[in-house]
Amino acid sequence: MGTRCRRRTWTLIRAGAALLPCALGCSRNERTFQDTEGQRYAAHCGDNGCTLSVQPTTGSAASPPPSLRATGRIVGVCKQGGARTDTPAQCRPLVCQGDKDCPPAHRLEHGACVNGLCTEPANAISVPDAVMLCLSGTGWGEGTPAQVERYALALNCGSPCRIPSPCRQP
């Protein structure tokens, strides 16, 4: 084997060694999520959950960063800031095509994707889930007439909570 060939071989080996740590850990830690409004989020996930940042579409990032909400069955992302950050109306469900598209829960590698939504299948449907599902696809906020109507429908989902028919179903 000539000198030129040996140099090329070592260059490839070193490049592969540099990529090895990422191949072992980046796929689990660095992820991208998307909500029902089409917004994408970059996420760094570890044993203590995921830290999100908005993937800029207009050149500006949200401040402070959004957070995940998984208190019921539906996993959503909530925008921070404003006077009403404690309401599920500031959250939208995460969409998925498979389990790998969802945030990991309970120290698992992936979350659970059911009917195109990230879920916690062990949890019951809750009123905040109904709010997120009813506001899904209406844009961010809760002030348009359609959003006000859907918010009221969601709040009256009953016990056990049943998602109203005009809303996205889990």
Disulfide bonds with the S-S distance in Angstrom:
Cys22-Cys26 2.27
Cys45-Cys50 2.07
Cys78-Cys91 1.89
Cys96-Cys113 2.10
Cys102-Cys118 2.25
Cys134-Cys167 1.96
Cys157-Cys161 2.03
